[in-house]
Amino acid sequence: MTPASDRRTILFDWDGTLVDSAERTFRCYEQVFGLHGITFDREAFERTYSPDWYRTYEGVGLPPDAWADADARWIACYETEPGALVDGARASLERLAAAGLLLGIVSSGDAARVRAEMAALGVDSLFATAVCGGETARRKPHPEPLLLALERLGLAPAECVYVGDSPEDVAMARAAGVLSIGIPGGFPNREALTASAPDLLAPSLKAAVETLLARFPI
């Protein structure tokens, strides 16, 4: 890892990294796919999960002409339950902000949904920017969303670290030339995250923040 002076910005994935959304995601997939006559269980979740949900749709055999309906139904289902930050997320973000680091979000999640959740959870003011699903032509693992965040902040890749819970997060960061930190979350992709070989693999968000603050004292 390079010195603190070169990496003063921490960009985060949202779902699974800062927000505990795995179980809500599973329940909504189960409901939505059931309405389309597709049985969805834990094995299917493990086999098809991706932060690009259209890969999940493809994986379970949902016809493309049903994707828009599935999107609307999934969001409606998801909004029936209150969101919750992962353990220690708020304190971790506040510590990073207090240390003078610039924070941001790069998420594949629907922009309206993610931004509303950030506001509802009272953390939106901690982030200097957010790039969400639908704001770029291509999603993770393509680097476009991360590069757009850097462009909005006027930063070079060497000035940034990206923290996420999926191999797609690691691939996006690598393609953008950004250092990656992987943290296992609640989604069924822990082995794949390890295999993706992030620059740093931390056991939790709190552990990742402790490592960042220890290695990059401000």
C-alpha positions as a printed Julia matrix, in Angstrom:
218×3 Matrix{Float64}:
   0.0     0.0     0.0
   1.18    3.5    -0.79
   1.54    6.32    1.75
  -1.42    8.19    3.16
  -0.64   11.32    1.17
  -1.36    9.42   -2.06
  -4.63    7.82   -0.96
  -6.86   10.29    0.83
 -10.19    9.11   -0.61
 -12.13    5.97    0.33
 -14.95    4.91   -1.99
 -17.38    2.22   -0.86
 -19.79   -0.26   -2.32
 -23.22    0.1    -0.67
 -25.21   -3.16   -0.51
 -23.49   -5.78    1.61
 -20.55   -3.51    2.43
 -22.22   -0.7     4.38
 -25.83   -1.91    4.41
 -26.92   -5.31    5.69
 -29.12   -6.18    2.72
 -28.42   -9.84    1.89
 -31.48  -11.36    3.56
 -33.81   -8.67    2.21
 -32.38   -9.29   -1.24
 -32.94  -13.04   -0.98
 -36.52  -12.68    0.26
 -37.39  -10.24   -2.52
 -35.83  -12.43   -5.2
 -37.77  -15.39   -3.81
 -41.03  -13.45   -3.99
 -40.45  -11.86   -7.41
 -39.24  -15.01   -9.12
 -42.11  -16.96   -7.57
 -44.57  -14.56   -9.23
 -42.92  -15.5   -12.52
 -43.2   -19.22  -11.8
 -39.51  -19.69  -10.9
 -38.51  -21.48   -7.71
 -35.7   -19.65   -5.94
 -33.9   -21.14   -2.94
 -30.61  -20.72   -1.1
 -28.77  -22.89   -3.61
 -30.02  -20.72   -6.47
 -29.02  -17.58   -4.57
 -25.5   -18.95   -4.06
 -25.23  -20.04   -7.69
 -26.57  -16.89   -9.35
 -25.8   -13.96   -7.05
 -24.11  -10.93   -8.6
 -24.27   -7.2    -7.79
 -25.39   -6.91  -11.43
 -28.85   -8.36  -10.82
 -29.43   -8.94  -14.52
 -26.87  -11.72  -14.26
 -29.07  -13.2   -11.56
 -32.11  -12.86  -13.81
 -30.21  -14.68  -16.55
 -29.0   -17.31  -14.11
 -32.51  -18.28  -12.99
 -33.91  -18.17  -16.52
 -36.1   -15.06  -16.24
 -36.98  -13.92  -19.79
 -35.58  -10.47  -20.7
 -39.06   -9.14  -21.45
 -39.9    -9.71  -17.76
 -36.91   -7.85  -16.36
 -38.56   -4.44  -16.09
 -41.49   -5.95  -14.18
 -39.07   -7.83  -11.93
 -37.15   -4.61  -11.24
 -40.29   -2.77  -10.17
 -41.56   -5.64   -8.03
 -38.17   -6.18   -6.37
 -37.86   -2.51   -5.39
 -41.45   -2.48   -4.08
 -40.69   -5.58   -2.0
 -37.37   -4.21   -0.75
 -38.97   -0.96    0.41
 -41.4    -2.79    2.7
 -38.6    -3.35    5.25
 -36.42   -0.75    6.95
 -32.75   -0.74    6.03
 -29.93   -1.22    8.54
 -26.23   -0.44    8.39
 -23.81   -3.3     8.99
 -22.37   -3.52   12.47
 -20.03   -0.63   13.15
 -20.55    1.06    9.77
 -21.68    4.44   11.09
 -18.84    4.71   13.6
 -16.32    3.57   10.97
 -17.46    6.18    8.46
 -17.43    8.9    11.07
 -13.88    7.95   12.11
 -12.65    8.12    8.53
 -14.36   11.48    7.97
 -12.94   12.83   11.23
  -9.46   11.76   10.06
  -9.83   14.04    7.07
 -10.51   11.38    4.45
 -12.94   12.06    1.6
 -15.66    9.42    1.3
 -17.88    8.32   -1.59
 -20.2     5.58   -2.83
 -20.0     3.56   -6.05
 -22.93    1.14   -6.21
 -24.75   -0.89   -8.84
 -27.98   -0.41   -6.88
 -30.85    1.62   -8.3
 -29.97    5.29   -7.81
 -33.3     6.37   -6.33
 -33.34    3.44   -3.92
 -29.71    3.81   -2.76
 -29.88    7.59   -2.33
 -33.16    7.34   -0.4
 -31.65    4.69    1.86
 -28.52    6.79    2.46
 -30.75    9.67    3.56
 -33.03    7.5     5.68
 -30.05    6.02    7.5
 -28.61    9.49    8.09
 -25.25    8.94    6.39
 -25.71   10.83    3.12
 -23.92   13.91    4.45
 -20.75   11.86    5.03
 -20.23   11.24    1.31
 -18.77   13.7    -1.16
 -20.23   11.82   -4.14
 -22.31    8.79   -5.05
 -22.41    6.96   -8.38
 -25.31    4.53   -8.54
 -27.0     2.13  -10.95
 -28.39    3.79  -14.05
 -25.9     6.68  -13.99
 -23.42    4.91  -16.28
 -23.93    2.78  -19.36
 -22.04   -0.15  -17.83
 -22.09   -1.69  -14.37
 -19.49   -3.46  -12.27
 -17.15   -5.16  -12.97
 -16.6    -2.58  -15.73
 -14.57    0.35  -14.33
 -16.89    3.05  -15.72
 -18.8     3.71  -12.44
 -15.6     4.04  -10.43
 -13.95    6.21  -13.06
 -17.0     8.5   -13.06
 -16.71    8.92   -9.3
 -13.04    9.84   -9.68
 -13.91   12.3   -12.44
 -16.56   13.98  -10.28
 -14.07   14.33   -7.44
 -11.22   15.44   -9.68
  -9.02   12.57   -8.48
  -6.49   10.19  -10.0
  -6.76    6.43   -9.3
  -3.63    6.55   -7.12
  -5.46    8.88   -4.72
  -8.24    6.4    -3.97
  -9.08    3.12   -2.25
 -12.24    1.13   -3.05
 -13.91   -1.08   -0.43
 -16.4    -3.76   -1.43
 -17.7    -7.24   -0.66
 -17.76   -8.89   -4.08
 -15.29  -10.09   -6.72
 -16.94   -7.63   -9.11
 -15.87   -4.82   -6.77
 -12.28   -6.06   -6.88
 -12.34   -6.44  -10.67
 -13.75   -2.93  -11.12
 -11.1    -1.4    -8.86
  -8.31   -3.3   -10.58
  -9.51   -2.25  -14.03
  -9.65    1.39  -12.88
  -6.17    1.25  -11.34
  -7.55    1.72   -7.82
  -6.37   -0.17   -4.75
  -9.03   -2.64   -3.56
 -10.05   -3.76   -0.09
 -12.33   -6.79    0.16
 -14.53   -7.46    3.17
 -16.82  -10.52    3.38
 -20.47   -9.58    3.79
 -23.75  -11.44    4.02
 -24.06  -12.31    0.33
 -23.07  -15.82   -0.83
 -19.82  -14.83   -2.53
 -17.18  -15.07    0.2
 -15.09  -17.73   -1.53
 -15.26  -15.84   -4.81
 -14.19  -12.65   -3.03
 -11.12  -14.39   -1.62
 -10.3   -15.9    -5.0
 -10.46  -12.47   -6.63
  -7.34  -11.51   -4.65
  -8.06   -7.95   -3.47
  -5.04   -5.87   -2.46
  -6.2    -6.26    1.13
  -8.7    -8.83    2.44
 -10.06   -7.76    5.82
 -12.38   -9.85    8.04
 -14.86   -6.99    8.54
 -15.53   -3.34    7.79
 -14.31   -2.34   11.23
 -11.08   -4.29   10.71
 -10.55   -2.66    7.3
 -10.97    0.8     8.82
  -8.57   -0.02   11.65
  -6.0    -1.15    9.08
  -6.47    1.97    6.97
  -6.12    4.32    9.92
  -3.1     2.42   11.27
  -1.25    2.34    7.95
  -2.34    5.77    6.77
  -2.3     8.02    9.85
  -3.51   11.5     8.94
